[in-house]
């Protein structure tokens, strides 16, 4: 099934592989759900404007919500979390958009660390693929509008080494991306889906 964040109605909608609408998450409304990923039959969702992460069952039942706003440690505060990914080890990678970093919550749930803070501008989405961390980021930090055309994919090793930078200047209104098994990219851009090769060719 396909799980989609519906920001305007504050819920997650679920579709079949044929794009038939199946159901929407009910119960306590989400606050501007933005990023979503599935790991070990759990659905992880970022709530953009309240800096929270919620976890659900595949059926849409809320398991837990953790707020990262006004915590005791300023470094553990999130500011407009967007994309989210979960590693095989259970570590949770969160695009901390306004703090210009990837916030990694370790699987023991009591420790965190910052990833690639020195090189990120405004990370929007993230995927983990073949031991790499791939981030959709704003290329020009002076253009922080979601309508800015200058977006890039930054490919890092787990040791934070920047391996590749793919410019997406020819695409606009990019909201998300995914990675295919052969390491090409699927880009959600301007009400359509575009396929981009690992070399950056549309």
ZAVO-483455 format. One record per residue: x, z, y of N, C-alpha, C in turn; residue in three letters; residue number from 1. Coordinates in pm, 1 decimal, decimal comma. Atoms other than C-alpha are relative to their C-alpha. Layout:
BEGIN
    n.east      n.up   n.north   ca.east     ca.up  ca.north    c.east      c.up   c.north  res    n
         X         Z         Y         X         Z         Y         X         Z         Y  ala  NUM
...
This chain:
BEGIN
    n.east      n.up   n.north   ca.east     ca.up  ca.north    c.east      c.up   c.north  res    n
      82,2       0,0    -120,0       0,0       0,0       0,0      86,5       0,0     126,3  unk    1
     -68,1       7,5    -129,2      94,2     -47,6     365,6     -54,6     108,8      91,4  unk    2
      37,8    -109,8     -88,4      92,1     254,2     598,1      43,3     -35,1     142,2  unk    3
     -24,9      44,9    -137,4      65,3     180,4     970,9     -40,3     109,7      98,1  unk    4
      34,1     -93,8    -107,3      80,5     415,5    1271,0     -88,4     -71,3     101,8  unk    5
      90,9      52,2    -101,7    -215,2     348,8    1500,1       3,7      96,8     117,5  unk    6
     -24,9     -93,2    -109,9     -97,0     509,5    1821,6    -123,7      22,6      85,6  unk    7
     112,0     -10,4     -92,8    -410,5     437,3    2026,5    -114,4      85,7     -53,8  unk    8
     106,8     -82,4      58,4    -645,8     611,1    1781,7      54,2     125,7     -66,2  unk    9
     -63,2    -124,5      44,9    -397,5     884,9    1684,4     -17,5      25,5    -149,8  unk   10
      11,9     -16,1     144,6    -403,4     823,1    1313,5      94,8     -95,1     -70,9  unk   11
     -73,0      94,4      85,2    -233,0     642,0    1024,9    -103,8     -75,3     -82,2  unk   12
      92,4      83,0      76,4    -420,9     352,6     866,3      71,8     -57,3    -122,2  unk   13
     -58,1      45,4     126,3    -363,6     240,1     509,2     -69,5    -128,7     -43,6  unk   14
      49,4     130,3      41,5    -402,0    -120,0     390,3      52,2     -32,0    -139,9  unk   15
     -45,2      46,5     130,7    -376,8    -283,1      50,8     105,7    -108,3      18,6  unk   16
    -101,0     106,0      -6,4    -111,8    -542,0     -34,5     -59,4    -132,5      47,6  unk   17
      68,7     119,0     -50,1    -374,4    -803,7      59,2     -54,9      23,3     140,5  unk   18
      36,5     -37,2    -137,0    -424,0    -632,6     398,2    -147,5      38,1      14,4  unk   19
     133,7     -58,3      -9,2    -765,5    -495,2     312,0      12,9     144,2      48,5  unk   20
      -5,8    -136,2     -50,8    -832,8    -174,9     505,5     -55,1      96,2    -104,7  unk   21
      40,4     -94,3     103,0    -849,1     116,2     260,9     -53,2     130,2      59,2  unk   22
      44,7    -124,6     -60,8    -867,0     438,2     463,8      94,4      37,5     113,4  unk   23
     -83,4     -54,4    -106,6    -730,6     630,3     760,1      16,1     148,7     -22,0  unk   24
     -22,1    -143,8      11,2    -579,2     975,1     773,4    -103,1      73,1      86,4  unk   25
     100,5     -77,3     -72,6    -843,7    1227,8     876,9      52,0     142,7      21,0  unk   26
     -42,2    -137,5     -26,6    -834,0    1594,1     974,2      49,1      13,1     142,2  unk   27
     -53,7     -22,2    -134,5    -630,9    1713,5    1272,7      64,5    -128,9      49,7  unk   28
     -56,7     126,0     -48,9    -551,9    1407,0    1489,0     150,2      11,8      26,5  unk   29
    -140,6       7,9     -36,8    -191,6    1300,8    1531,2      11,0     -27,6     149,6  unk   30
     -22,0      22,7    -142,0     -48,9    1292,9    1881,5      96,0    -117,7      17,5  unk   31
     -76,3     122,6     -16,9      66,3     934,6    1933,4     100,2     -19,7    -113,9  unk   32
     -91,5      26,6     112,4     208,5     863,5    1586,1      80,9    -126,6      27,6  unk   33
     -89,0     110,5     -38,3     506,7     633,2    1625,7      79,3     -51,9    -119,2  unk   34
     -81,1      42,5     113,1     753,2     622,6    1338,0     -58,6      49,7    -130,6  unk   35
      55,4     -37,9     130,1     664,4     635,0     970,1      93,0     -46,7    -111,3  unk   36
     -72,4      41,1     119,8     841,5     627,6     635,0     -56,1      77,5    -118,7  unk   37
      49,1     -62,0     122,5     761,9     715,1     275,0     118,4      31,8     -89,4  unk   38
    -106,2     -42,0      90,3     989,7     911,0      44,4     -54,5     101,7     -98,7  unk   39
      44,5     -92,0     104,8     914,2    1080,6    -288,3    -147,9      34,4      13,0  unk   40
     145,5     -15,1      -9,9     539,0    1026,0    -246,4     -43,0      88,0     115,7  unk   41
      34,4     -71,2    -122,8     542,4    1190,8      94,5       9,9     -96,9     117,7  unk   42
       2,9      85,3    -118,6     456,7    1021,6     425,0      48,8      82,5     119,3  unk   43
     -58,4     -68,8    -114,6     673,2    1128,4     720,5     -37,3     -75,9     127,4  unk   44
      47,7      63,2    -123,0     535,8    1060,8    1070,6      55,7      74,6     120,5  unk   45
     -40,6     -62,6    -125,4     684,1    1123,2    1414,8    -117,6      -2,6      97,3  unk   46
     102,5      -8,7    -104,2     445,2    1240,6    1686,6      73,1      -5,0     133,7  unk   47
     -90,6      39,7    -106,9     597,9    1080,6    1991,4      -0,8      94,8     120,2  unk   48
       7,3     -73,0    -127,1     472,6    1284,0    2285,9       1,7     151,4     -13,9  unk   49
      -9,2    -146,6      15,9     474,2    1633,0    2135,5     124,7      39,0     -78,4  unk   50
    -128,3     -26,3      66,9     814,2    1600,4    1963,0     -18,8      76,3    -130,1  unk   51
      27,5     -65,6     128,4     686,8    1686,7    1616,1      13,2    -100,1    -114,1  unk   52
      -4,3      78,3     123,3     730,7    1562,4    1260,4    -104,7      56,7     -93,9  unk   53
     102,5     -43,4      93,8     434,0    1576,7    1023,3      21,4     -67,7    -134,7  unk   54
     -15,9      50,6     136,1     439,9    1530,3     646,8    -135,9       1,7     -68,6  unk   55
     129,2      15,5      64,9     141,3    1405,6     444,5      19,5     -43,0    -145,8  unk   56
       5,8      63,7     131,1      50,1    1316,6      89,5     -35,0    -146,5      19,3  unk   57
      35,6     141,2      -8,6      -7,3     949,6      13,7    -148,4     -19,2      28,1  unk   58
     144,6       6,5     -24,0    -380,2    1026,0      33,8     -36,8      41,2     141,8  unk   59
      26,7     -35,0    -138,4    -346,6    1145,6     392,6     -25,1     146,4      26,0  unk   60
      17,5    -143,4     -20,5    -359,5    1520,9     342,3     127,0      57,9      62,7  unk   61
    -115,3     -55,6     -70,1    -134,4    1704,9     586,5      61,0     114,3     -80,7  unk   62
     -72,8    -105,5      70,3     130,6    1919,7     416,5      61,0      97,4      99,7  unk   63
     -66,3     -86,2     -97,9     322,8    2048,9     716,8      23,8     -76,3     128,6  unk   64
     -40,2      55,8    -129,2     406,7    1991,4    1082,4     107,0      90,2      58,1  unk   65
    -109,8     -75,8     -60,4     730,8    2096,8    1247,1      22,9     -51,0     141,6  unk   66
     -20,4      37,3    -139,2     765,3    2098,8    1626,1     146,8      17,9      37,9  unk   67
    -137,4      -6,9     -50,2    1101,9    2026,4    1788,7      -1,2      -2,3     152,3  unk   68
      15,1      -8,1    -144,5     990,8    2104,5    2142,9      12,0     145,9      41,9  unk   69
     -20,6    -137,2     -49,4    1108,1    2415,4    2332,5      49,0      94,1    -110,5  unk   70
     -59,1     -85,6     102,5    1310,7    2550,0    2041,2     103,4      92,9      64,4  unk   71
     -97,3     -96,0     -52,3    1559,1    2835,0    2082,1     131,9     -66,9      35,3  unk   72
    -124,0      72,4     -26,1    1850,9    2594,2    2068,5     -32,0    -133,2      68,5  unk   73
      30,1     125,5     -69,4    1834,0    2314,5    2331,3      43,8    -124,5     -76,7  unk   74
     -48,9     115,9      74,5    2034,1    2083,5    2104,1     -94,4     -41,7    -112,4  unk   75
      94,0      32,8     106,7    1758,1    2100,2    1843,8    -133,5     -49,8      54,1  unk   76
     120,9      56,3     -58,2    1492,2    1978,7    2087,9       1,5    -151,8     -11,0  unk   77
      14,8     144,6       0,1    1364,9    1624,7    2043,0     -73,0     -43,1     126,5  unk   78
      66,7      55,2    -116,9    1257,2    1405,2    2333,7     -48,4    -140,4     -33,5  unk   79
      63,5     126,1      38,1    1016,1    1126,1    2240,7      56,9     -56,5    -130,1  unk   80
     -46,3      52,7     129,4    1103,0    1088,7    1869,6     -76,8    -126,0     -36,6  unk   81
      65,2     126,7      35,1    1031,7     739,0    1743,3      19,8     -30,7    -147,8  unk   82
     -17,8      36,1     140,2    1165,4     586,8    1419,3      49,1     115,4     -85,8  unk   83
     -38,2    -105,7      93,3    1225,3     798,8    1110,9      34,4     -62,5    -134,8  unk   84
     -39,3      45,7     134,0    1397,5     749,1     773,8      47,1     121,0     -79,5  unk   85
     -40,6    -109,8      87,6    1469,0     972,9     474,9      99,6     -53,9    -102,1  unk   86
    -102,9      42,6      93,5    1787,1     941,4     270,1     -27,9      44,8    -142,1  unk   87
      16,2     -37,7     140,1    1818,3     968,3    -105,6      30,4     146,9     -23,5  unk   88
     -33,1    -141,5      13,3    1965,2    1314,9     -56,3    -102,5      90,6      66,9  unk   89
     104,0     -78,6     -64,7    1657,6    1424,6     138,4      23,6      25,4     147,4  unk   90
     -24,1     -15,5    -142,8    1820,5    1424,3     482,3     -95,3     -90,4      78,3  unk   91
      96,4      72,1     -81,7    1578,5    1311,8     755,4      69,0     -47,7     127,2  unk   92
     -61,4      60,7    -117,8    1706,8    1072,0    1023,9    -110,5     -35,2      99,6  unk   93
     104,3      18,2    -100,5    1504,2    1068,9    1347,2      61,0     -62,4     124,9  unk   94
     -41,5      57,7    -127,3    1545,3     841,9    1649,3     -46,7      91,1     112,7  unk   95
      29,0     -89,6    -112,1    1563,1    1087,1    1938,9      20,4     -81,6     127,1  unk   96
     -12,9     109,6     -95,6    1492,2     825,2    2199,9      59,1      41,7     134,2  unk   97
     -45,0     -36,0    -134,4    1539,0    1004,3    2532,7     126,2      84,5       1,1  unk   98
    -127,2     -71,0      10,2    1832,7    1209,8    2406,5     112,5     -90,7     -47,6  unk   99
    -100,6     103,4      30,2    2015,1     887,7    2308,2      80,7      33,6    -125,5  unk  100
     -71,1     -39,3     121,8    2098,8     996,9    1955,3     -90,8     -16,7    -121,6  unk  101
      73,5     -17,6     124,8    1996,0    1008,8    1591,9      12,7     147,1     -37,1  unk  102
       5,4    -141,5      37,1    1891,8    1361,5    1499,0     -18,7       5,9    -151,6  unk  103
       6,0      -5,5     146,4    1960,0    1435,0    1132,9     -29,8     143,1     -43,9  unk  104
      39,8    -129,7      54,0    1778,5    1723,5     968,7      37,7       1,8    -147,0  unk  105
     -49,4      -0,7     137,7    1954,5    1816,3     646,3    -108,0      47,1     -96,1  unk  106
     104,6     -25,5      98,4    1759,8    1855,5     324,6     -26,0     147,7     -23,9  unk  107
      27,3    -142,6      16,5    1799,5    2233,7     325,9     -89,7      54,3     112,1  unk  108
      95,5     -26,9    -107,6    1581,2    2228,6     645,1      49,0     104,6     100,7  unk  109
     -48,3    -102,2     -92,7    1798,2    2482,4     824,3     117,4     -47,7      84,5  unk  110
    -113,2      50,1     -75,7    2080,2    2265,6     958,5     -30,9    -139,9      52,2  unk  111
      14,7     134,5     -52,7    2098,2    1956,2    1174,0     132,9     -43,0      61,1  unk  112
    -115,4      51,2     -72,4    2361,3    1733,2    1327,4     -39,7    -127,0      73,4  unk  113
      25,2     119,8     -78,8    2379,2    1446,8    1575,9      79,5    -116,2     -57,8  unk  114
     -63,9     119,8      55,0    2460,6    1093,8    1463,9       8,8    -104,9     111,5  unk  115
     -24,8     115,3     -88,5    2614,0     822,0    1687,0     -48,7      20,9     142,7  unk  116
      49,6     -24,8    -135,1    2521,3     990,2    2012,4      79,5     -74,6     106,4  unk  117
     -84,5      59,7    -102,9    2814,4     839,5    2201,4     -26,2    -148,4      22,2  unk  118
      15,8     145,1     -11,7    2707,5     477,7    2139,2    -143,9     -47,3      12,7  unk  119
     140,2      40,7      -5,0    2325,8     478,6    2144,4     -55,9      11,6     141,4  unk  120
      62,1       1,3    -132,3    2114,4     398,5    2449,3    -141,3      59,3      -5,2  unk  121
     138,2     -45,7      11,0    1749,5     443,1    2351,2     -54,2     -42,5    -136,8  unk  122
      34,5      44,4     135,8    1702,9     423,3    1970,9    -150,4       3,8     -26,0  unk  123
     143,8      13,8      22,0    1357,4     303,7    1864,8     -40,3       9,3    -146,8  unk  124
      35,6      -0,8     141,9    1363,8     257,7    1488,1     127,9       8,7     -81,4  unk  125
    -117,5     -23,9      84,0    1595,7     331,3    1197,3     -33,4     -28,8    -145,3  unk  126
      12,6      22,7     142,6    1647,4     224,6     837,1     133,1      36,7     -67,1  unk  127
    -118,0     -28,0      81,5    1890,9     336,3     566,0       6,0    -106,6    -108,2  unk  128
     -10,0     113,4      92,4    2022,0      47,7     356,8     142,3     -13,6     -49,2  unk  129
    -130,6      18,6      64,1    2313,1      24,4     112,7     109,6      83,6      67,4  unk  130
     -94,9     -94,7     -59,2    2493,9     329,8     250,5      25,3     -23,6     148,6  unk  131
     -12,4      22,4    -143,8    2449,5     200,1     605,2    -119,9      59,7      73,0  unk  132
     106,1     -46,9     -88,6    2245,3     341,5     892,7     -21,4    -108,6     104,2  unk  133
      28,5     112,5     -88,8    2076,5      60,1    1088,8    -100,9      46,0     104,7  unk  134
      80,4     -52,9    -109,5    1930,7     139,9    1429,8     -41,5    -112,7      93,8  unk  135
      50,7      88,9    -104,1    1709,0     -67,3    1659,8      15,4      73,4     132,8  unk  136
     -37,1     -72,0    -121,6    1838,7      19,8    2005,8     -12,8     -91,5     121,0  unk  137
      -0,5      72,8    -125,3    1812,2     -81,4    2368,6     144,1     -34,2      36,0  unk  138
    -136,9      41,8     -31,1    2116,5    -282,7    2470,3      40,8      40,0     141,2  unk  139
     -28,5     -32,4    -139,6    2096,9    -226,6    2846,6     -71,0     129,8      34,4  unk  140
      60,1    -129,9     -23,9    2040,6     140,7    2924,9     -74,7       7,1     132,8  unk  141
      71,7      -0,3    -127,2    1914,8      50,9    3272,9    -141,5     -53,5     -14,2  unk  142
     133,7      52,7      24,1    1610,6    -120,1    3121,0     -63,3      78,8    -113,2  unk  143
      55,4     -88,4     101,3    1423,9     152,9    2942,1    -148,0     -26,1     -25,0  unk  144
     138,0      37,0      25,1    1090,4     -25,5    2930,4     -11,4     -58,0    -140,4  unk  145
      21,0      58,9     132,5     942,6    -118,8    2592,0      -9,5    -151,7       9,7  unk  146
       9,9     144,1     -18,0     910,1    -467,7    2740,9     135,6     -65,2      24,7  unk  147
    -132,9      57,0     -21,8    1284,5    -508,6    2790,0      38,2     -89,8    -117,1  unk  148
     -34,9      96,6     103,7    1419,0    -809,8    2601,7     130,2      34,9     -70,8  unk  149
    -134,0     -19,0      54,0    1771,1    -683,8    2542,1       2,7     112,6    -103,7  unk  150
      -3,8     -94,1     110,8    1746,2    -512,0    2204,7     109,0     -43,3     -96,8  unk  151
    -104,2      28,8      97,4    2011,4    -486,9    1938,4     -26,5      80,3    -127,2  unk  152
      -8,8     -78,0     122,6    2052,3    -377,2    1579,2     144,2      47,3     -12,0  unk  153
    -132,1     -56,9      18,3    2346,9    -142,7    1538,0      11,5      46,7    -145,5  unk  154
     -20,8     -33,5     140,6    2479,8    -111,9    1182,3     119,5      94,0      -9,3  unk  155
    -103,8    -101,9      11,6    2677,7     206,1    1112,7      26,7      33,9    -146,2  unk  156
     -26,9     -65,5     127,6    2852,1     351,8     814,2     -50,5     143,8       9,9  unk  157
      42,6    -140,0      -2,9    2752,9     705,2     714,6     100,0      87,5      76,2  unk  158
    -101,2     -73,4     -76,2    3075,2     811,7     890,1      -5,6     -33,5     149,0  unk  159
      27,1      32,4    -140,1    2933,0     679,5    1220,7      88,7    -112,0      54,2  unk  160
     -78,4     114,9     -44,1    3165,5     378,4    1232,8     -94,0    -117,5      23,6  unk  161
      82,5     115,9     -30,6    2994,4      84,3    1407,0      55,6    -122,0     -72,2  unk  162
     -46,0     111,3      81,8    3020,5    -203,0    1157,3     -42,2    -134,8      56,1  unk  163
      52,6     127,3     -47,0    2808,8    -469,2    1322,5     -99,0      24,8     113,0  unk  164
      97,2      -4,6    -107,1    2606,8    -533,9    1637,0     -69,0    -135,4       8,3  unk  165
      76,7     124,8      -1,6    2330,1    -796,1    1627,3     -91,0       0,5     121,9  unk  166
      82,8       8,4    -120,0    2180,5    -895,9    1960,4    -130,3     -73,2     -30,4  unk  167
     132,8      58,3      21,1    1808,5    -976,1    1965,8     -59,8     -43,2     133,2  unk  168
      43,6      35,3    -134,9    1787,5   -1113,4    2318,7    -108,2    -106,7       0,3  unk  169
      97,7     106,8       6,7    1572,6   -1406,0    2207,4    -136,6      50,3     -47,2  unk  170
     127,1     -58,8      42,5    1298,7   -1168,0    2085,9     -45,8     101,1     104,2  unk  171
      52,8     -94,4     -98,8    1068,2    -957,6    2304,2    -106,6      88,3     -63,7  unk  172
     102,4     -95,3      46,5     829,5    -664,0    2261,1      24,7      42,3    -144,6  unk  173
     -33,7     -40,2     136,0    1011,3    -543,5    1950,7     -45,9     143,3     -22,5  unk  174
      50,8    -133,3      27,6     835,1    -246,9    1796,1      62,9      66,1    -120,8  unk  175
     -54,8     -56,6     122,7     991,4    -204,8    1451,5      80,4    -107,2     -72,4  unk  176
     -70,9      95,2      84,4    1211,5    -363,9    1190,2       8,9      56,7    -140,7  unk  177
     -26,5     -42,4     136,9    1281,6    -351,7     819,1     112,6     -85,9     -54,7  unk  178
    -112,1      69,9      61,4    1557,1    -469,1     587,1     -43,3     -50,0    -136,9  unk  179
      34,3      56,8     128,8    1507,5    -703,1     292,8     108,4      34,2    -102,3  unk  180
    -101,6     -30,1     101,6    1690,1    -654,4     -41,3     130,1     -77,8      16,6  unk  181
    -122,1      78,7     -19,1    1935,0    -933,0      52,3      60,5      20,2     138,9  unk  182
     -61,0     -45,0    -126,2    2019,1    -757,4     381,9     -35,2     -85,4     120,8  unk  183
      52,7      63,5    -119,7    1823,7    -983,3     614,9    -100,2      95,9      65,4  unk  184
      82,8     -92,1     -75,4    1590,1    -832,6     873,6    -137,8     -58,6      27,3  unk  185
     136,4      35,2     -37,5    1216,1    -838,4     936,1     -28,8      72,9     130,8  unk  186
      15,8     -55,9    -133,0    1139,6    -786,3    1305,3    -145,6     -13,0      44,3  unk  187
     133,5       3,0     -57,9     799,9    -690,4    1450,2      12,4     -27,0     148,0  unk  188
     -24,5      42,1    -137,4     797,8    -882,1    1779,0    -118,4     -78,2      54,9  unk  189
     101,3      73,2     -75,4     522,6    -986,9    2023,9    -116,0     -46,9     -88,7  unk  190
     117,2      26,8      83,7     225,5    -964,4    1785,2      28,3     -95,5    -116,1  unk  191
     -31,3      83,4     115,4     408,5   -1147,0    1508,1     117,9      61,6     -74,0  unk  192
    -113,3     -42,9      81,3     664,8   -1093,3    1233,9     101,0    -113,3      -3,9  unk  193
    -105,5      99,3       4,5     996,6   -1275,0    1256,0     107,1      43,6    -100,0  unk  194
    -107,5     -26,9      94,2    1271,8   -1300,9     998,2     132,4     -39,9      63,3  unk  195
    -130,9      20,9     -60,2    1629,3   -1268,8    1117,9     105,4      18,8    -107,3  unk  196
    -106,3      -9,0      99,9    1935,0   -1335,4     902,6      96,2     110,8      36,6  unk  197
     -99,2    -104,6     -23,9    2215,4   -1084,0     867,0      98,6     -40,5     110,0  unk  198
     -86,4      47,9    -107,0    2403,9   -1302,6    1119,1     -72,6      -2,0     135,0  unk  199
      76,0      -3,0    -124,7    2127,0   -1266,2    1378,2     -76,4    -126,3      30,0  unk  200
      71,0     126,8     -21,1    1969,1   -1611,5    1332,8    -146,4      15,7     -36,7  unk  201
     144,3     -10,1      24,9    1588,0   -1630,4    1361,0     -42,4    -105,1    -100,5  unk  202
